[in-house]
Amino acid sequence: MHNPPKPADRTAAMLSACLMEAARGRARTAAHLRVRGPGALPLMLAQGLFTAVVALAVLRLFHPI
């Protein structure tokens, strides 16, 4: 006879499923952000520069020099 699952077991299974789905979503997002082909280097440099400028602006906003 099969024992019914305990609430703690069901909660752990649901949490595990949520974490696995979140990881799958992050992997899909990372795959979409990859840049390949001709012109990839300038685009990656532009993305990096934009990210750095935004990060510095946020730092400056919350920590004035």
TATABEL-V861626 format. One record per residue. D_LAST is the distance of its C-alpha to the last C-alpha in whole Angstrom. Layout:
# TATABEL-V861626
d_last->D_LAST
d_last->D_LAST
This chain:
# TATABEL-V861626
d_last->69
d_last->65
d_last->63
d_last->61
d_last->57
d_last->55
d_last->52
d_last->50
d_last->51
d_last->51
d_last->47
d_last->46
d_last->48
d_last->46
d_last->43
d_last->44
d_last->45
d_last->42
d_last->40
d_last->42
d_last->42
d_last->38
d_last->38
d_last->40
d_last->38
d_last->35
d_last->37
d_last->39
d_last->35
d_last->34
d_last->37
d_last->37
d_last->33
d_last->35
d_last->35
d_last->39
d_last->41
d_last->40
d_last->37
d_last->35
d_last->33
d_last->31
d_last->31
d_last->30
d_last->27
d_last->26
d_last->26
d_last->23
d_last->21
d_last->21
d_last->20
d_last->17
d_last->16
d_last->16
d_last->15
d_last->12
d_last->12
d_last->12
d_last->10
d_last->7
d_last->9
d_last->10
d_last->6
d_last->4
d_last->0
